[in-house]
Amino acid sequence: MKIKVTLFLLLFFYVNVNAQQSSLWKMIYEDEFAAQTFDTNYWSYCPRINPDWGKYLVSSPATVSTADGFLKLRLIKNTDTSVDKVPYLSGGIQTKGKFNFKYGKVEVRAKFSNGQGSWPAIWMMPENPGVSWPACGEIDIMEHVNSETQIHQTIHSDFANTQGIRNPSPTKTTAFDKDAFNVYGVEWHADRLDFTLNGQLTFSYPRIVTDKTGQWPFDKPFYIILNMAGGGSWTGAINDAALPFEMQVDWVRVYERDPEAPYVAPGWTSNKTQNDAYWANTFVKKITTTGALNNLNYTTQQRPASYYYEHADTLRVVAGNQVSFQLSAHSLGAYSTSTVLQDLRYTCNYAYADFDGDKSFETSFPRIGNVPPTNGVGGNFDVLEVTRAITIPENSADKTGRIRIVYDNAWAERFSPEANVREGVVYDFPIRINTRNTDLKQTINKPLVKRIGNHIVLESIAGDYSVEVFNASGQRLYSERLSDAGFNINVPKGMVVVRIKDAGDNMFSYKF
């Protein structure tokens, strides 16, 4: 069985995966609540609304104040019901209409009191929902009820709430010190939400491929809400003796991916180390490209030292142009449903691209490869030959970016370019996207052609190309199509013009 599928790939050299900068983020907003009141350039009181969390909200310094460098949000007994008849008053602030963002990292350092009916929350809602709740989406960075010794971190969506689909799980509870300040956070990516407690990952909610609707409403700007609620169907009745309830917020910090930070290289997951001899045949033996300004032609007969590789040079491509990638993976023999030989036949291929250089892979291409037999043996391919033609976006000119190819275990699904690989390999290729400019093509990767007496000489050139030689009157003296070679052409005296056209239709002209 020989399967031809699509994929783009290249050659790379080993880099130390762990030698990455610890900080991948750049702070874009911070509030330490050091002023006499909250900053109204960014925050507003949360208005009273019908759901349980909002039914006691009031815009008052009695429930929202700043002191000693802390924001203090309170739920108190309403001692005067002559005007406002609700039994309690609660405080909350939000950045709606003043500050929102799409993708990034949020951390909030906070501490709150405990008691029957207490319900502090740190969460996010869409600036322009478009549809009603829960289809619009909700990100609960932290909720705490009563005096529990755990926090709740949750997403809400039509997929999870209305359709009741719990795989992947939309919520996780995590033990914590309820009497101390803690840092509650979420890292929001285009393909997942990673929730954290004191900087440690608690759980991840992925974006998945599904035929159901409403699984990922988290692709639009959200704003932040901080509130101290109480009572309702979740917490039960409020114990007045435990009042007031208070959440103290030390600071709020919001980050975006730092374009100066390195890309995140996936880690390795297996019961064997990544350089174990068992993986000796898990590698790509040939990688070529066409359509780039400096095409790649790479061949190897053995697996390099690591499962992760980054190409030493930058592949130069042109905005709006098409680049084709060809790949041949190592193979140990014919496909079998009864045994698995440890090579790339048992993997699936994933491709990701960052065309704007923000260190986040905004483009994910479809998985290539079939799910293996249900009996747990066998694999996908006999000889894996892959070709894919990629169109570089027109609006990405003058940008740098990256293409990432991951061979991952075919028994599972992969939803993130940064997730650990399961016994597979990762290839990273830096790209530079140039404008549509023929003059630029003449200067990048221009073959070195010389005239020595009556000879036109090119020592070597990679890939398929054509060469033509003309005399001063335009008569063609020589024409040939060559591949991975050079030439030495005998020409008459006088001026000649040499034209070389590579597989990407880039034309290079020389006059001697």
For each residue, the residues with C-beta under 8 A, 3 or more apart:
1: 334 335 381 382
2: 382 383 385
3: 380 381 382 384 385
4: 385 386 387
5: 349 368 369 384 385 386
6: 368 386 387 388 389
7: 325 327 349 351 368 386 387 388 405
8: 289 323 324 325 327 351 386 388 390 403 405
9: 284 287 325 327 386 405 427 429
10: 287 289 296 298 311 315 325 403 405 427 429
11: 287 296 298 309 311 427
12: 309 310 311 312 427 428 429
13: 304 309 310 311 312
14: 304 305 306 308 309 310
15: 19 265 306 308 309 310
16: 19
17: 20 265 266 267 268 306 308
18:
19: 15 16
20: 17 24 262 264 265
21: 24 261 262
22:
23: 258 261
24: 20 21 257 258 261 262 264 359
25: 104 105 255 256 257 258 261
26: 255 256 257 258 259 260 261
27: 30 253 254 255
28: 101 104 254 255 256
29: 42 99 252 253 254
30: 27 251 252 253 254
31: 38 39 42 43 251 252
32: 69 250 251
33: 38 66 69 70 71 249 250 251
34: 66 69
35: 38 39 66
36: 66
37: 40 61 65 66
38: 31 33 35 43 64 66 71 93
39: 31 35 42 43
40: 37 43 44
41: 98
42: 29 31 39 95 98 99
43: 31 38 39 40 93 94 95 98
44: 40 93 94 95 96 97 98
45: 57 59 64 91 92 93 94
46: 54 57 91 92 93 94 225 227
47: 54 57 59
48: 54 55 56 57 58
49: 54 55 57
50: 54 55
51: 54 55
52: 55 119 229 231 232 233 234
53: 119 121 227 229 232
54: 46 47 48 49 50 51 57 92 227 229
55: 48 49 50 51 52 86 232
56: 48 75 78 86 87 88 89 90 229 230 231
57: 45 46 47 48 49 54 63 90 91 92 227
58: 48 62 63 84 89 90 91
59: 45 47 64
60: 63 64 89 91
61: 37 64 65
62: 58 65 74 76 89 91
63: 57 58 60 73 74 75 76 89 90 91 228
64: 38 45 59 60 61 71 72 73 74 91 92 93
65: 37 61 62 71 72 74
66: 33 34 35 36 37 38 69 70 71 72
67: 70 72
68:
69: 32 33 34 66 250
70: 33 66 67 248 249 250
71: 33 38 64 65 66 93 226 248 249
72: 64 65 66 67 246 247 248 249
73: 63 64 90 91 92 93 120 226 227 228 246 247 249
74: 62 63 64 65 90 91 228 244 245 246 247
75: 56 63 88 89 90 91 118 228 229 230 238 243 244 245 246
76: 62 63 88 89 90 243 244
77: 87 88 89 240 243 244
78: 56 81 84 86 87 88 89
79:
80: 83 84
81: 78 84 85 86 87
82:
83: 80
84: 58 78 80 81 89
85: 81
86: 55 56 78 81 89
87: 56 77 78 81
88: 56 75 76 77 78 230 231 238 243
89: 56 58 60 62 63 75 76 77 78 84 86
90: 56 57 58 63 73 74 75 76 227 228 229 230
91: 45 46 57 58 60 62 63 64 73 74 75 227 228
92: 45 46 54 57 64 73 225 226 227 228 229
93: 38 43 44 45 46 64 71 73 225 226 227
94: 43 44 45 46 223 224 225 226
95: 42 43 44 98 99 100 223 224 225
96: 44 100 125 127 223 225
97: 44 127 223
98: 41 42 43 44 95 223
99: 29 42 95 223 224 254
100: 95 96 127 221 222 223
101: 28 104 221 222 254 256
102: 219 220 221 222
103: 188 189 190 256 257 360
104: 25 28 101 187 188 254 255 256 257
105: 25 185 186 187 188 254 255 256
106: 124 141 185 186 188 224 252 253 254 255
107: 183 184 185 196 252 253 255
108: 122 141 142 183 184 185 226 249 251 252 253
109: 181 182 183 184 249 250 251
110: 120 122 142 181 182 184 226 247 248 249 250
111: 179 180 181 182 247 248 250
112: 118 120 144 228 245 246 247 248
113: 118 242 244 245 246 247
114: 118 146 147 178 179 242
115: 118 146 147 239 242 243 245
116: 146 147 235 236 237 238 239 242
117: 146 230 231 235 236 237 238 239 242 245
118: 75 112 113 114 115 144 145 146 147 230 235 238 242 245
119: 52 53 143 144 145 228 229 230 231 232 234 235
120: 73 110 112 142 143 144 227 228 229 245 247
121: 53 140 142 143 144 225 226 227 229
122: 108 110 140 141 142 143 184 224 225 226
123: 138 139 140 141 142 143 224 225
124: 106 138 139 140 141 186 222 223 224 225
125: 96 129 136 137 138 139 222 223 225
126: 129 130 136 137 217 220 221 222 223
127: 96 97 100 220 221 222 223
128: 220 221
129: 125 126 132 133 136 137
130: 126 136 220
131: 135 136
132: 129 135 136
133: 129 136 138 156
134: 137 138 156 157 158 160 161 162
135: 131 132 157 158 162 214 217
136: 125 126 129 130 131 132 133 217
137: 125 126 129 134 155 156 157 217 218 220 222
138: 123 124 125 133 134 154 155 156 157
139: 123 124 125 155 186 188 193 218 222
140: 121 122 123 124 143 152 153 154 155 156
141: 106 108 122 123 124 153 184 185 186 195
142: 108 110 120 121 122 123 151 152 153 184
143: 119 120 121 122 123 140 151 152 153 154
144: 112 118 119 120 121 148 151 152 178
145: 118 119 148 152 234 235
146: 114 115 116 117 118 235 236
147: 114 115 116 118 178
148: 144 145 151 178
149: 175 176 178
150: 173 174 175 176
151: 142 143 144 148 173 174 176 184 197
152: 140 142 143 144 145 171 172 173
153: 140 141 142 143 171 172 173 174 184 186 195 197 202 203
154: 138 140 143 170 171 172
155: 137 138 139 140 160 170 171 193 205 218
156: 133 134 137 138 140 160 161 170
157: 134 135 137 138 160 161 170 214 215 216 217
158: 134 135 161 162 163 213 214 217
159: 162 163 165 210 212 213 214 215 216
160: 134 155 156 157 163 164 165 166 170
161: 134 156 157 158 164 170
162: 134 135 158 159 214
163: 158 159 160 212 214
164: 160 161
165: 159 160 212 215
166: 160 169 170
167:
168: 205 206 208
169: 166 172 203 205
170: 154 155 156 157 160 161 166 205
171: 152 153 154 155
172: 152 153 154 169 195 202 203
173: 150 151 152 153
174: 150 151 153 197 202 203
175: 149 150
176: 149 150 151 182 197
177: 180 182
178: 114 144 147 148 149
179: 111 114
180: 111 177
181: 109 110 111 248 250
182: 109 110 111 176 177 197 198
183: 107 108 109 196 197 198 199
184: 107 108 109 110 122 141 142 151 153 196 197
185: 105 106 107 108 141 195 196 197 199
186: 105 106 124 139 141 153 193 194 195 196
187: 104 105 193 194 196
188: 103 104 105 106 139 193 218 222
189: 103 192 193 194 360 416 418
190: 103 207 219 360 361 362
191: 206 207 364 415 416 417
192: 189 204 205 206 207 415 416 419
193: 139 155 186 187 188 189 204 205 218
194: 186 187 189 201 204
195: 141 153 172 185 186 201 202 203 204 205
196: 107 183 184 185 186 187 199 200 201 202
197: 151 153 174 176 182 183 184 185 200 202
198: 182 183
199: 183 185 196
200: 196 197
201: 194 195 196 204
202: 153 172 174 195 196 197
203: 153 169 172 174 195
204: 192 193 194 195 201
205: 155 168 169 170 192 193 195
206: 168 191 192 415 416
207: 190 191 192 215 216 218 415
208: 168 215 216 413 415
209: 367 413 415
210: 159 215
211:
212: 159 163 165 215
213: 158 159
214: 135 157 158 159 162 163 217
215: 157 159 165 207 208 210 212
216: 157 159 207 208 219
217: 126 135 136 137 157 158 214 220
218: 137 139 155 188 193 207 222
219: 102 190 216
220: 102 126 127 128 130 137 217
221: 100 101 102 126 127 128
222: 100 101 102 124 125 126 127 137 139 188 218
223: 94 95 96 97 98 99 100 124 125 126 127
224: 94 95 99 106 122 123 124 252 254
225: 46 92 93 94 95 96 121 122 123 124 125
226: 71 73 92 93 94 108 110 121 122 247 249 252
227: 46 53 54 57 73 90 91 92 93 120 121 247
228: 63 73 74 75 90 91 92 112 119 120 245 246 247
229: 52 53 54 56 75 90 92 119 120 121 232
230: 56 75 88 90 117 118 119 235 238 245
231: 52 56 88 117 119 235 236 237 238
232: 52 53 55 119 229 235 236
233: 52
234: 52 119 145
235: 116 117 118 119 145 146 230 231 232 238
236: 116 117 146 231 232
237: 116 117 231
238: 75 88 116 117 118 230 231 235 242 243
239: 115 116 117 242 243
240: 77 243
241:
242: 113 114 115 116 117 118 238 239 245
243: 75 76 77 88 115 238 239 240
244: 74 75 76 77 113
245: 74 75 112 113 115 117 118 120 228 230 242
246: 72 73 74 75 112 113 228
247: 72 73 74 110 111 112 113 120 226 227 228
248: 70 71 72 110 111 112 181
249: 33 70 71 72 73 108 109 110 226 252
250: 32 33 69 70 109 110 111 181
251: 30 31 32 33 108 109
252: 29 30 31 106 107 108 224 226 249
253: 27 29 30 106 107 108
254: 27 28 29 30 99 101 104 105 106 224
255: 25 26 27 28 104 105 106 107
256: 25 26 28 101 103 104 105
257: 24 25 26 103 104 261 358 359 360
258: 23 24 25 26 261 359
259: 26 357 358 359
260: 26
261: 21 23 24 25 26 257 258 359
262: 20 21 24 359
263: 354 359 402 404 428
264: 20 24 359 418
265: 15 17 20 308 310 418 426 428
266: 17 308 406 417 418 419 420 421 426
267: 17 420 421
268: 17 273 274 307 308 420 421
269: 420 421 422 423
270: 273 274 422 423
271:
272: 276 278 279 423
273: 268 270 276
274: 268 270 279 306 307
275: 279 305 306 307
276: 272 273 279
277: 280
278: 272 342
279: 272 274 275 276 282 303 307 342 423
280: 277 302 303 342
281: 303 330 332 341 342 343
282: 279 303 307 330 342 343 344 347 407 423 424 425
283: 300 302 303 304 329 330 344 425
284: 9 287 300 327 328 329 330 344 407 425 427
285: 299 300 301 328 329 330
286: 298 299 300 326 327 328
287: 9 10 11 284 296 298 325 326 327 427
288: 295 296 297 298 325 326 327 463
289: 8 10 292 295 296 315 323 324 325 326
290: 295 323 324 326 463 464 503 504
291: 295 317 321 322 323 324 389 503 504 505
292: 289 295 296 315 316 317 323 504
293: 316 317 318 434 441 444 445 504 506
294: 313 315 316 444 445
295: 288 289 290 291 292 445 462 463 502 503 504
296: 10 11 287 288 289 292 311 315 462
297: 288 462 463 484
298: 10 11 286 287 288
299: 285 286
300: 283 284 285 286 304
301: 285
302: 280 283
303: 279 280 281 282 283 330
304: 13 14 283 300 309
305: 14 275
306: 14 15 17 274 275 309
307: 268 274 275 279 282 421 424 425 426
308: 14 15 17 265 266 268 425 426 428
309: 11 12 13 14 15 304 306 425 426 427 428
310: 12 13 14 15 265 428 429 430
311: 10 11 12 13 296 314 315 427 428 429 430
312: 12 13
313: 294 430
314: 311 400 430 431 432
315: 10 289 292 294 296 311 323 403 429 430 431 432
316: 292 293 294 431 432 434 444 445
317: 291 292 293 321 323 392 431 432 433 434
318: 293 321 392 433 434 435 436 441
319: 392 393 394 395 396 397 433 434 435 436
320: 391 392 393 394 436
321: 291 317 318 391 392 436 504
322: 291 389 390 391 392
323: 8 289 290 291 292 315 317 389 390 392 504
324: 8 289 290 291 387 388 389 390
325: 7 8 9 10 287 288 289 386 387 388 390
326: 286 287 288 289 290 385 386 387
327: 7 8 9 284 286 287 288 384 385 386 387
328: 284 285 286 383 384 385 386
329: 283 284 285 343 344 345 381 383 384 385 386 407
330: 281 282 283 284 285 303 343 344
331: 343 344 345 381 382 383 384
332: 281 341 342 343 345
333: 336 341 382
334: 1 382
335: 1 345 378 379 381 382
336: 333 339 340 341 378 379
337: 373 375 377 378
338: 377 378
339: 336 377 378
340: 336 345 346 377 378 379
341: 281 332 333 336 345 379
342: 278 279 280 281 282 332 346
343: 281 282 329 330 331 332 346
344: 282 283 284 329 330 331 347 381 384 407 425
345: 329 331 332 335 340 341 379 380 381 382 384
346: 340 342 343 372 379 380 409 410
347: 282 344 369 380 407 408 409 410 424
348: 367 368 369 370 380 407 408 409 410 414
349: 5 7 367 368 369 386 405 406 407
350: 364 365 367 368 405 406 407 408 414 417
351: 7 8 364 365 368 388 403 404 405 406
352: 361 363 364 365 403 404 406 417
353: 361 362 363 365 390 401 402 403 404
354: 263 357 358 359 360 361 362 363 401 402 403 404
355: 362 363 392 393 396 399 401 431 433
356: 362 396 399 401
357: 259 354 399 400 401
358: 257 259 354 362
359: 24 257 258 259 261 262 263 264 354
360: 103 189 190 257 354
361: 190 352 353 354 364 402 404 417 418
362: 190 353 354 355 356 358
363: 352 353 354 355
364: 191 350 351 352 361 417
365: 350 351 352 353 388
366:
367: 209 348 349 350 413 414
368: 5 6 7 348 349 350 351 386
369: 5 347 348 349 380 381 410
370: 348 380 410
371: 410 411
372: 346 376 377 378 379 380 410 411
373: 337 376 377 378
374:
375: 337 378
376: 372 373 411
377: 337 338 339 340 372 373
378: 335 336 337 338 339 340 372 373 375
379: 335 336 340 341 345 346 372 410
380: 3 345 346 347 348 369 370 372 384 410
381: 1 3 329 331 335 344 345 369 384
382: 1 2 3 331 333 334 335 345
383: 2 328 329 331
384: 3 5 327 328 329 331 344 345 380 381
385: 2 3 4 5 326 327 328 329
386: 4 5 6 7 8 9 325 326 327 328 329 349 368
387: 4 6 7 324 325 326 327
388: 6 7 8 324 325 351 365
389: 6 291 322 323 324
390: 8 322 323 324 325 353
391: 320 321 322
392: 317 318 319 320 321 322 323 355 396 433
393: 319 320 355 396
394: 319 320 397
395: 319
396: 319 355 356 392 393 399 401 433
397: 319 394 433 434 435 436
398: 433 434 435
399: 355 356 357 396 432 433
400: 314 357 430 431 432 433
401: 353 354 355 356 357 396 430 431 433
402: 263 353 354 361 428 429 430 431
403: 8 10 315 351 352 353 354 428 429 431
404: 263 351 352 353 354 361 417 426 427 428 429
405: 7 8 9 10 349 350 351 426 427 429
406: 266 349 350 351 352 414 417 421 424 425 426 427
407: 282 284 329 344 347 348 349 350 421 424 425 426
408: 347 348 350 412 414 421 422 424
409: 346 347 348 412 421 422 423 424
410: 346 347 348 369 370 371 372 379 380
411: 371 372 376
412: 408 409 422
413: 208 209 367
414: 348 350 367 406 408 419
415: 191 192 206 207 208 209 419
416: 189 191 192 206 419
417: 191 266 350 352 361 364 404 406
418: 189 264 265 266 361
419: 192 266 414 415 416
420: 266 267 268 269
421: 266 267 268 269 307 406 407 408 409 424 425 426
422: 269 270 408 409 412
423: 269 270 272 279 282 409
424: 282 307 347 406 407 408 409 421
425: 282 283 284 307 308 309 344 406 407 421
426: 265 266 307 308 309 404 405 406 407 421
427: 9 10 11 12 284 287 309 311 404 405 406
428: 12 263 265 308 309 310 311 402 403 404
429: 9 10 12 310 311 315 402 403 404 405
430: 310 311 313 314 315 400 401 402
431: 314 315 316 317 355 400 401 402 403
432: 314 315 316 317 399 400
433: 317 318 319 355 392 396 397 398 399 400 401
434: 293 316 317 318 319 397 398 437 440 444
435: 318 319 397 398 440
436: 318 319 320 321 397
437: 434 440 441
438: 441 442 507
439: 442 443
440: 434 435 437 443 444
441: 293 318 437 438 444 506 507 508
442: 438 439 446 508 509
443: 439 440 446
444: 293 294 316 434 440 441
445: 293 294 295 316
446: 442 443 508
447: 458 461 500 508
448: 458 459
449: 456 457 458 498 500 508 510
450: 456 457 458
451: 455 456 457 491 496 512
452: 455 457
453:
454: 490 491 492 493
455: 451 452 488 489 490 491
456: 449 450 451 469 487 488 489 491 496 498 512
457: 449 450 451 452 486 487 488 489
458: 447 448 449 450 461 467 486 487 500
459: 448 486
460: 484 485 486
461: 447 458 465 482 484 485 486 500 502
462: 295 296 297 484
463: 288 290 295 297 483 484 502 503
464: 290 481 482 483 484 502 503
465: 461 481 482 483 500 501 502 503
466: 479 480 481 482 500 501
467: 458 478 479 480 482 487 489 498 499 500
468: 476 478 479 498 499
469: 456 476 477 478 479 489 491 496 497 498 499
470: 474 475 476 477 496 497 499
471: 474 475 477 492 494 495 496 497
472: 494 495 496 497
473:
474: 470 471
475: 470 471
476: 468 469 470 479
477: 469 470 471 491 492 496
478: 467 468 469 489 491
479: 466 467 468 469 476
480: 466 467 487
481: 464 465 466
482: 461 464 465 466 467 485 487
483: 463 464 465
484: 297 460 461 462 463 464
485: 460 461 482
486: 457 458 459 460 461
487: 456 457 458 467 480 482
488: 455 456 457
489: 455 456 457 467 469 478
490: 454 455
491: 451 454 455 456 469 477 478 496
492: 454 471 477 496
493: 454
494: 471 472
495: 471 472 511 512
496: 451 456 469 470 471 472 477 491 492 511 512
497: 469 470 471 472 509 510 511 512
498: 449 456 467 468 469 509 510 511 512
499: 467 468 469 470 507 508 509 510
500: 447 449 458 461 465 466 467 507 508 510
501: 465 466 505 506 507 508
502: 295 461 463 464 465 505 506 508
503: 290 291 295 463 464 465
504: 290 291 292 293 295 321 323
505: 291 501 502
506: 293 441 501 502
507: 438 441 499 500 501
508: 441 442 446 447 449 499 500 501 502
509: 442 497 498 499
510: 449 497 498 499 500
511: 495 496 497 498
512: 451 456 495 496 497 498
